[in-house]
Amino acid sequence: MKINRNIYLGLIFLMVGTSFVVSSCTSESEVVIEKKPLREVTIITDKSDEWKFGNQAYKHADNIVGFGPRPAQSKALEKTRQYIQSELEKRSWSVKRQSFVADTSFGKYQFVNLIARYVPEGKDLNTVWRSEHRGVVGAHIDTKKIPGLNYVGAVDAAGSVGQLIEMADFMGKHAPSMAAEIELVFFDGEEALGKNMFYKSAGKDGLYGSHYYALNRNRKREFGIILDLLGQKNQKVKVPSDSPAFLYKDLMEIAGRHGVSENFGKASFPILDDHVPLSIFGTPSIDIIAEFSSDDGWWHQKGDTMDQLSVEQLGVSLRVAIDLVATQLEK
């Protein structure tokens, strides 16, 4: 039987308490975004026959895993941020740090998200950062701290971070006008500091970075896409059961166009991940996440190393994700 991480079986409640009060937020069930009918699925990843999808993502993941475990406040996590910023800036993306301190059950913790915007040729940075963006695409950079275990998190989630860097490279080169309409976010603090993640009226443990980002950069964008646990050799993508219908429909049409629809589908339950705060605070978001099980020997276990990742499968889910972004931007 599959044991899925942080299945959120109850209703999603707005955060309350001293640091969580917000007067203008919207519950996930109230988010209504009107969409034009999809006339034809957009496939921009066919623009470059020579692009070997997944190669860059794998190399980035390997470099990140080489830093070691990346729990909150660790030196390895800071090295990861520096690496991501350097790689993005080489590809004409500007990166800002979003630093904050959160009160947790384990004391005060410092977290740092990275936010990136594409800089078209001839545009100054102030103009870029002032301009509106229509969508947000994210992945988390931290690993769970597990006592007694050197947990390096190749699948969870260095592979997805690598995919996001490769997406930035591809879109900057082959769809720069689209790149300029999205914001990339590398979330800190996705993992719970304690044993289990929770996010409800009584408080939270985990999703620190995405909660802070959604609350403090509270623009009601048209869509959000989160990448997580992607690239495993036998990956089966199962998005949360409560995913926005328009995003799920487009996802499955794109997967069908790529001939991989049998590897994509919907879970029978909601999933607690970084898409949840985005949706609560007004951006309808989908979590492109693969199935995982504690029986597989890698999820939050010593087996989550680079030999779990496949260049091919990183490329499959990356192509679908890029084309899902493009489809939303062409509406």
Buried (B, 14 or more C-beta within 10 A) or exposed (E): EEEBBBBBEEEBEBBEEEEBEBEEBBEBEEBEBEBEEBEEBBBBBEEEEEBEBBBBBBBBBBBBBEBBBBBBBBEBBEBBBEBBBEBBEEBBBBBEEBEBEBEBEEEEBEBBBBBBBBBEEEBEEEEBBEEEBBBBBBBBBBBBBBEEEEBBBBBBBBBBBBBBBBBBBBBBBBBBEBBBBBBBBBBBBBBBBEEEBBBBBEBBBBBBBBBBBBBEBBEEBBBBBBBBBBBBEEBEBBBBEBBBEBBBBBBBBBBEBBEBBEBBBBBEEBBBBBBBBBBBBBBBBBBBBBBBEBEBEBBBEEBBBBEBBBBBBBBBBBBBBBBBBBBBBBB
